[in-house]
Amino acid sequence: MTFSSFDFIFVFLPVFLMLYYIVPAKRRSLVLFLGSVLFYVYGTLASPVSMILLAALTVLTYFTGIAISREEVKSRVLPGLILAVMFGLLVFFKYNGFFLRENTFALPLGISFYIFSMSSYIIDVYTGRTEAEGSFVRYGAYVMMFPKLLSGPIAPYRSVSDDMRLVDEQESRVRFRNIDGGVRTFIYGLGLKVLVADRLSGLWHEVGGIGYDSLSVPMAWLGVLAFSLRLYFDFFGYSLMAMGVGEMLGYRLPENFRDPYAAVTMADFWRRWHITLGAWFRDYIYIPLGGSRCS
């Protein structure tokens, strides 16, 4: 169930928002958690392993965070083991086709994004940058939050924890301007996805259907342009739709896309195309290894 599908726009989202707005504020995390589970289950009916894996890792990392926070002497063994398990699973599912004759195990939906989110939570709890979440419902809502579950943005727990508490504690947190602004952002992203990216996708498939041996030079360049612009507007549209839905719920999801084709260097392009992924590698890999101080 994609954000641009009729099932999402005319069934899931209206029903979910109605329930989300009418329940007491302290129950909103529960509604978000259950709604996100339903959203994910709907998309993985043909692959129950995906839901089992997500549920198991959510439980594992929740109790790992609690265990780390209660240790008087924080050992690296526990968080290191959990991180090794998670990234081992990610590598296995992504690259088992290289080691086996065929890709026997399908890639679970959203595995990269929720593993990056869970790992940032474990690292932040271990380093003291955030406190362990005591509520499993609130932690589950963070991990499975459907606006960001399948394709990002990657939001560390500390970046949304304040919003989660405010949404649960303040009746006035969900206001008309949140809904209005979120709907505007969502519609803008939907237009880029459906009216631009999907139309360019049709052009690209038509070019491919002609056969590459039969293409003229102008047609080949037109196909390349259509393909690159389709990727651009597809990801841009999705990023805006994710931010719009998050805003409707009272959450400020981080920006994940900022005019990458205006970049002047490859490094600048990387920082603009998938902002939160680049920030994750900077905060949890590059800086801990020494950053610019390393040779």
C-alpha positions in Angstrom: 0.0 0.0 0.0 1.9 3.0 -1.3 1.1 6.6 -0.4 -0.2 7.3 -3.9 -2.6 4.3 -3.9 -6.4 4.6 -3.7 -6.4 2.2 -0.7 -4.2 4.5 1.2 -5.7 7.9 0.2 -9.4 7.0 0.4 -9.5 4.3 3.0 -6.6 3.9 5.3 -5.5 7.5 5.8 -9.0 9.0 6.5 -10.0 6.2 8.9 -6.7 6.3 10.7 -6.8 10.1 11.1 -10.4 10.0 12.3 -9.4 7.6 15.0 -6.2 9.4 15.8 -7.9 12.7 16.3 -10.9 11.5 18.4 -9.1 9.3 20.9 -7.7 10.9 24.1 -4.2 12.3 23.7 -2.6 9.7 25.9 -3.9 7.0 23.5 -2.5 8.5 20.3 0.8 6.5 20.4 -1.3 3.3 20.7 -3.4 4.2 17.7 -0.2 5.1 15.7 1.4 1.8 16.8 -1.6 -0.4 15.8 -2.2 1.6 12.6 1.4 1.2 11.5 1.3 -2.5 12.2 -1.9 -2.8 10.1 -0.2 -0.7 7.3 2.8 -3.0 7.3 0.9 -6.3 7.5 -1.3 -5.2 4.6 1.8 -4.8 2.5 3.5 -8.0 3.6 0.6 -10.5 3.4 2.5 -12.5 0.8 5.6 -12.5 3.0 4.8 -13.1 6.7 8.5 -13.4 7.4 8.8 -9.6 7.0 6.3 -8.9 9.8 7.9 -11.6 12.1 11.3 -10.1 11.6 10.2 -6.5 12.3 8.3 -7.6 15.4 11.2 -9.6 16.7 13.7 -6.8 16.2 11.4 -4.3 17.8 11.0 -6.4 20.9 14.7 -7.2 21.0 15.9 -3.6 20.7 13.3 -2.3 23.2 14.5 -4.7 25.9 18.2 -4.1 24.9 17.7 -0.3 25.5 16.1 -1.0 28.9 19.0 -3.4 29.8 21.7 -0.9 28.7 20.1 1.9 30.7 20.0 -0.2 33.9 23.6 -1.3 33.8 25.8 0.5 36.3 28.9 -0.4 34.1 27.9 -0.1 30.5 29.6 -3.0 28.6 30.1 -2.8 24.9 29.3 -6.5 24.5 25.5 -6.3 24.6 25.0 -3.3 22.2 27.8 -4.6 20.0 26.1 -8.1 19.8 22.7 -6.6 19.0 24.1 -4.3 16.3 26.0 -7.2 14.7 22.9 -9.3 14.6 20.8 -6.5 13.0 23.4 -5.6 10.3 24.2 -9.3 9.8 20.5 -9.8 8.9 20.5 -6.7 6.7 23.5 -8.0 4.7 22.1 -11.5 4.5 18.8 -10.4 3.1 20.3 -7.9 0.7 23.1 -10.0 -0.7 22.1 -13.6 -0.3 21.6 -13.8 -4.0 25.4 -13.3 -4.4 26.2 -16.4 -2.4 23.3 -18.6 -3.4 22.4 -19.6 -6.9 19.3 -17.4 -6.7 17.8 -14.9 -4.3 16.1 -17.4 -2.2 15.1 -15.0 0.6 13.1 -11.9 -0.5 14.2 -8.6 1.0 11.7 -7.6 3.8 10.0 -4.3 3.2 11.7 -1.4 4.8 14.4 -3.4 6.5 17.2 -0.9 5.8 15.2 2.0 7.2 14.0 0.3 10.4 17.4 -1.3 11.1 19.1 2.1 10.8 16.5 3.6 13.1 16.8 0.8 15.7 20.6 0.9 15.6 20.7 4.7 16.1 18.5 4.2 19.2 20.7 1.5 20.7 23.8 3.6 20.1 22.2 6.8 21.5 21.1 5.0 24.7 24.5 3.4 25.1 26.3 6.8 24.7 23.8 8.6 26.8 22.5 10.9 24.1 19.0 9.8 24.8 17.2 7.9 27.6 15.8 4.4 27.0 12.1 4.5 26.2 10.1 2.9 29.0 6.9 2.4 27.1 6.9 -0.4 24.6 3.9 1.1 22.8 5.7 4.4 22.3 8.9 2.7 21.2 6.9 0.5 18.8 5.1 3.6 17.4 8.6 5.2 16.8 10.0 2.2 15.0 6.9 1.3 13.0 5.7 4.9 12.3 4.1 4.3 8.9 5.0 7.7 7.3 8.7 6.7 7.6 8.7 2.9 7.8 9.2 1.8 4.2 11.4 4.5 2.6 12.5 6.9 5.3 13.4 9.4 6.4 15.7 7.9 8.9 14.8 9.7 12.1 16.9 9.0 15.3 14.7 8.5 18.3 16.0 11.7 20.0 14.8 13.7 17.0 11.1 12.6 17.5 11.0 11.8 21.2 9.9 15.3 22.3 7.1 15.3 19.7 6.0 11.9 20.8 5.6 13.1 24.4 3.9 16.3 23.4 1.4 14.4 21.2 0.6 12.1 24.1 0.4 14.8 26.7 -1.2 17.8 25.1 -4.7 17.8 23.6 -3.9 20.9 21.6 -0.8 19.4 19.9 -2.9 18.3 16.9 -4.2 21.6 15.6 -5.9 22.7 12.4 -2.7 24.3 11.1 -0.9 20.9 11.5 -3.7 19.3 9.5 -3.8 22.1 6.9 -0.1 22.3 6.4 0.3 18.5 6.3 -2.4 18.1 3.7 -0.9 20.8 1.5 2.5 19.1 1.7 1.1 15.7 1.0 -0.9 16.9 -2.0 2.1 18.6 -3.5 4.2 15.4 -3.1 1.3 13.3 -4.5 1.2 15.6 -7.6 5.0 15.2 -8.2 4.7 11.4 -7.8 1.5 10.8 -9.8 1.5 13.6 -12.4 5.2 13.8 -13.1 7.2 10.8 -12.0 4.6 8.2 -13.1 4.2 9.9 -16.5 7.9 9.9 -17.0 8.0 6.3 -16.0 5.6 5.5 -18.8 7.9 7.3 -21.3 10.9 5.4 -20.0 9.1 2.0 -20.5 8.1 3.0 -24.0 11.7 3.8 -24.8 12.7 0.4 -23.4 10.0 -1.3 -25.4 11.3 0.0 -28.7 14.6 -1.9 -28.1 17.9 -0.3 -27.4 19.3 -1.4 -30.8 16.6 0.5 -32.6 16.9 3.8 -30.7 18.0 7.0 -32.4 20.4 9.2 -30.6 17.8 11.9 -29.7 15.4 9.1 -28.5 18.1 7.6 -26.3 18.9 10.9 -24.7 15.2 11.4 -24.1 15.0 8.1 -22.4 18.0 8.9 -20.2 16.4 12.3 -19.3 13.0 10.6 -18.5 14.7 8.0 -16.3 16.7 10.5 -14.3 13.8 12.9 -13.8 11.5 10.0 -12.8 13.9 9.0 -10.0 14.1 12.7 -9.0 10.4 13.4 -8.8 9.5 9.9 -7.4 11.8 10.3 -4.4 11.0 14.0 -4.0 7.3 13.3 -4.1 7.6 10.5 -1.6 9.7 12.6 0.8 7.1 15.3 0.7 4.2 12.9 1.3 6.0 11.4 4.3 6.6 14.8 5.8 3.0 15.8 5.1 1.5 12.7 6.9 3.9 13.2 9.8 2.8 16.8 10.1 -0.8 15.8 10.2 0.0 13.6 13.2 2.0 16.3 15.0 5.5 15.1 14.1 8.2 17.1 12.4 10.0 14.5 10.3 13.4 15.6 9.0 13.9 16.9 5.5 15.3 14.1 3.3 15.6 15.8 -0.1 17.0 19.2 -1.1 17.4 20.0 -4.9 20.2 17.4 -5.5 20.4 18.2 -9.2 21.6 21.7 -8.2 24.6 20.1 -6.5 28.0 21.3 -7.8 30.0 18.3 -6.5 29.4 14.6 -5.9 29.7 15.1 -2.2 27.2 17.9 -2.3 24.9 15.7 -4.4 25.1 12.9 -1.7 24.3 15.4 1.1 21.2 16.6 -0.9 19.8 13.4 -2.3 19.2 11.3 0.9 19.9 13.7 3.7 19.0 11.5 6.6 21.0 8.6 5.4 24.1 10.8 5.0 23.5 12.2 8.4 23.3 8.7 9.9 26.7 7.7 8.4 28.2 11.0 9.5 26.9 10.7 13.1 27.3 7.0 13.7 30.3 6.0 11.5 32.3 9.0 10.3 32.5 11.1 13.5 33.0 8.1 15.9 35.9 7.0 13.7 37.6 10.3 14.0 36.0 12.4 11.2 38.3 14.8 9.5 41.0 14.2 12.1 41.7 10.8 10.4 44.2 10.5 7.6 
